[in-house]
């Protein structure tokens, strides 16, 4: 899948969180965002939810980079370990797919601030046919 196609399909949410794709490879991705006040929690460090969002997003890009046209992925499990408080100027996530089958992909994601590892995540993604998923979603909306 081409980077331009991935960016076009996902750019609204990515730009909403202030994120950018730094690098995209076959089964790998790097995403980042500049840390802004709206990413902070009450103690002045990056909110765990913002870190988890970036981790999940980065893992998704790594998975989707391996898929053929007409397929996408959705998160079915995300686990994150927060290793230290995140503060600084920029949050960087690096993901790689370490196992993929026809139906699922498993990715690991490391999240850094200034080359310091602040969180480590693992995620499982379901690989789905986009048309089937769209039909299922339409049925859910109608009920």
C-alpha positions as CSV (number, residue, x, y, z in Angstrom):
1,X,0.0,0.0,0.0
2,X,1.3,3.4,-0.9
3,X,2.0,6.1,1.8
4,X,-0.2,8.6,0.0
5,X,-3.2,6.3,0.1
6,X,-2.6,5.6,3.8
7,X,-2.3,9.2,4.7
8,X,-5.4,10.1,2.7
9,X,-7.5,7.4,4.5
10,X,-6.4,8.4,8.0
11,X,-5.2,12.0,7.9
12,X,-8.2,13.6,9.6
13,X,-7.8,11.8,12.9
14,X,-4.0,11.9,12.7
15,X,-4.0,15.7,12.2
16,X,-6.7,16.1,14.9
17,X,-4.2,14.7,17.5
18,X,-1.4,16.8,16.0
19,X,0.3,13.7,14.6
20,X,2.5,13.1,11.6
21,X,3.8,10.0,9.8
22,X,7.6,10.3,10.2
23,X,8.5,7.0,8.4
24,X,6.5,4.2,6.8
25,X,8.1,0.9,5.8
26,X,6.9,-2.6,5.0
27,X,5.5,-3.7,8.4
28,X,6.9,-0.7,10.3
29,X,6.0,2.8,11.1
30,X,7.1,5.9,13.0
31,X,4.6,8.5,14.1
32,X,5.1,11.6,16.3
33,X,3.4,14.6,17.6
34,X,4.7,17.8,19.2
35,X,3.6,17.8,22.9
36,X,1.0,20.5,23.4
37,X,-1.0,21.6,26.5
38,X,-4.0,19.6,25.4
39,X,-2.0,16.4,25.6
40,X,-1.2,16.9,29.3
41,X,-2.9,15.6,32.4
42,X,-3.3,17.4,35.7
43,X,0.3,16.7,36.9
44,X,1.8,18.3,33.8
45,X,3.0,15.2,31.9
46,X,1.5,13.7,28.8
47,X,-1.8,11.9,29.5
48,X,-1.7,8.1,29.2
49,X,-4.6,8.2,26.8
50,X,-2.6,10.4,24.4
51,X,0.3,8.0,24.6
52,X,-2.0,5.0,24.0
53,X,-3.7,6.8,21.1
54,X,-0.3,7.4,19.4
55,X,0.8,3.8,20.1
56,X,-2.4,2.3,18.6
57,X,-2.3,4.6,15.6
58,X,1.4,3.7,14.9
59,X,0.7,0.0,15.2
60,X,-2.2,0.4,12.8
61,X,0.0,2.1,10.2
62,X,2.6,-0.7,10.5
63,X,-0.1,-3.3,9.9
64,X,-1.9,-1.6,7.1
65,X,1.4,-1.0,5.3
66,X,1.5,-4.8,4.6
67,X,-2.1,-5.2,3.4
68,X,-3.4,-5.5,-0.2
69,X,-5.9,-3.0,-1.5
70,X,-9.4,-3.7,-0.2
71,X,-8.3,-4.8,3.2
72,X,-7.9,-2.8,6.4
73,X,-7.3,-3.6,10.1
74,X,-9.0,-2.7,13.4
75,X,-7.6,-3.0,16.9
76,X,-8.9,-5.9,18.9
77,X,-6.4,-5.6,21.8
78,X,-4.0,-3.0,23.1
79,X,-1.8,-3.3,26.1
80,X,0.5,-0.6,27.2
81,X,3.1,-0.3,29.9
82,X,4.0,3.2,31.1
83,X,7.6,3.2,32.1
84,X,8.1,6.8,33.1
85,X,6.4,10.2,32.9
86,X,6.5,11.7,29.5
87,X,7.3,15.4,29.2
88,X,9.3,17.3,26.7
89,X,8.8,18.6,23.2
90,X,7.9,15.6,21.1
91,X,6.5,12.1,21.5
92,X,7.7,9.5,19.0
93,X,6.2,6.0,18.4
94,X,8.0,3.3,16.5
95,X,6.0,0.2,15.6
96,X,6.8,-3.0,13.9
97,X,4.7,-6.1,13.0
98,X,6.2,-9.2,14.5
99,X,3.6,-11.7,13.5
100,X,0.9,-11.7,10.8
101,X,-1.6,-14.3,9.7
102,X,-4.4,-14.1,7.2
103,X,-6.8,-12.8,9.9
104,X,-4.6,-11.0,12.5
105,X,-1.4,-9.1,13.0
106,X,0.6,-8.5,16.2
107,X,2.7,-5.4,16.6
108,X,5.0,-4.0,19.2
109,X,5.3,-0.2,19.7
110,X,7.9,1.7,21.6
111,X,7.2,5.3,22.6
112,X,10.0,7.8,23.2
113,X,10.6,11.4,24.3
114,X,14.1,12.6,23.4
115,X,15.3,9.0,22.9
116,X,14.1,8.0,26.4
117,X,11.7,5.1,26.3
118,X,8.5,6.2,28.2
119,X,6.1,3.4,27.2
120,X,6.0,0.0,25.5
121,X,2.8,-1.4,23.9
122,X,1.7,-4.5,22.2
123,X,-1.4,-4.7,20.0
124,X,-3.4,-7.2,18.1
125,X,-5.3,-6.1,14.9
126,X,-7.9,-8.0,13.0
127,X,-7.4,-7.9,9.3
128,X,-10.7,-7.4,7.5
129,X,-12.2,-7.0,4.1
130,X,-13.2,-3.4,3.8
131,X,-16.4,-4.1,1.9
132,X,-17.6,-6.7,4.4
133,X,-16.7,-4.4,7.3
134,X,-18.6,-1.5,5.7
135,X,-21.7,-3.7,5.2
136,X,-21.5,-4.9,8.8
137,X,-21.2,-1.3,10.0
138,X,-24.2,-0.3,7.9
139,X,-26.3,-3.1,9.4
140,X,-25.4,-1.9,12.9
141,X,-26.4,1.6,12.1
142,X,-29.8,0.5,10.8
143,X,-30.7,-1.6,13.9
